[in-house]
Every structure is written in structure tokens, then in C-alpha cells.
Amino acid sequence: MAVQITIRGVPEEVRDELADRAALRGQSMQEFLRNELERLASRPSVEQWLDRVQERKAAYGTRLTAEEILEARDQDSR
């Protein structure tokens, strides 16, 4: 079931920028914001993502040392 969300206190310049982005996509503001909210909700938060990374690291360990990573980075920049 769809619900309505009201957001108060949005600065005018933010509303204008969002309206411009919606117009560039040929969408109404409502359609644009609904799509953006769906996109946002479909992705993990930064905290959730970091938790998953830490869980994988704990489960599989680190295969490269910090020195090896830095050495590879420096070789790539040459």
C-alpha cells in the first residue's frame, strides 16, 4: 500500500535544484522524488555496508599487508 510523505522546511534552492533535475529527466517532481527514494532505499546505508565489509574481513582475513597495497599503488602511478 502506498503512503504519503510530507517534508517540511525544504530550502527553496534545494526545491529548485530538484525540480530542474526532474525536468531534465522529463519527470514530474513527484515521480522524480519517488524514484530517488526507491533508489536510496534499495541500497544499504554506509553503516550497513561497512558492517558487511568488516564481517567479510573477519571471515576471510586480510590477504595483503598494508605495505603490499601501498607498493602496488605506487607502481601503478609510475
C-alpha positions as CSV (number, residue, x, y, z in Angstrom):
1,M,0.0,0.0,0.0
2,A,1.4,3.4,-1.0
3,V,1.7,6.1,1.7
4,Q,2.2,9.8,1.5
5,I,5.2,11.6,2.9
6,T,5.4,15.3,3.7
7,I,8.7,17.0,4.1
8,R,8.6,20.5,5.6
9,G,11.3,23.2,5.7
10,V,13.0,22.3,2.4
11,P,15.0,25.3,1.3
12,E,13.8,27.0,-1.9
13,E,17.1,26.5,-3.6
14,V,17.0,22.7,-2.9
15,R,13.5,22.5,-4.3
16,D,14.6,24.4,-7.4
17,E,17.5,22.1,-8.0
18,L,15.3,19.0,-7.6
19,A,12.7,20.5,-10.0
20,D,15.5,21.1,-12.5
21,R,16.7,17.5,-12.2
22,A,13.2,16.2,-12.6
23,A,12.7,18.4,-15.7
24,L,15.9,17.2,-17.3
25,R,14.6,13.6,-17.0
26,G,11.1,14.6,-18.3
27,Q,9.6,13.7,-14.9
28,S,7.2,15.4,-12.5
29,M,8.8,16.3,-9.2
30,Q,6.7,13.6,-7.5
31,E,7.8,10.9,-10.0
32,F,11.5,12.0,-9.7
33,L,11.5,12.1,-5.9
34,R,9.6,8.7,-5.7
35,N,12.3,7.1,-7.9
36,E,15.1,8.7,-5.9
37,L,13.6,7.4,-2.6
38,E,13.2,3.9,-4.1
39,R,16.8,4.0,-5.3
40,L,18.0,5.2,-1.9
41,A,16.0,2.6,0.0
42,S,17.3,-0.2,-2.3
43,R,20.9,0.4,-1.3
44,P,22.5,-0.4,2.1
45,S,23.4,2.6,4.3
46,V,27.1,3.4,4.7
47,E,26.9,1.9,8.2
48,Q,25.4,-1.3,6.8
49,W,28.0,-1.5,4.0
50,L,30.9,-1.0,6.4
51,D,29.4,-3.7,8.7
52,R,29.3,-6.2,5.8
53,V,32.9,-5.3,4.8
54,Q,34.1,-5.9,8.4
55,E,32.2,-9.2,8.6
56,R,33.8,-10.4,5.3
57,K,37.2,-9.3,6.5
58,A,36.8,-11.1,9.8
59,A,35.6,-14.2,8.0
60,Y,38.3,-14.3,5.3
61,G,41.1,-12.3,6.9
62,T,43.4,-9.9,5.1
63,R,45.5,-11.4,2.3
64,L,47.7,-8.4,1.6
65,T,49.7,-6.3,4.0
66,A,49.3,-2.5,4.1
67,E,52.9,-2.4,2.7
68,E,52.0,-4.6,-0.3
69,I,48.9,-2.5,-1.1
70,L,50.9,0.8,-0.9
71,E,53.7,-0.7,-3.1
72,A,51.2,-1.8,-5.7
73,R,49.6,1.6,-5.6
74,D,52.9,3.3,-6.1
75,Q,53.8,1.0,-9.0
76,D,50.5,1.9,-10.7
77,S,51.2,5.6,-10.5
78,R,54.5,5.3,-12.4
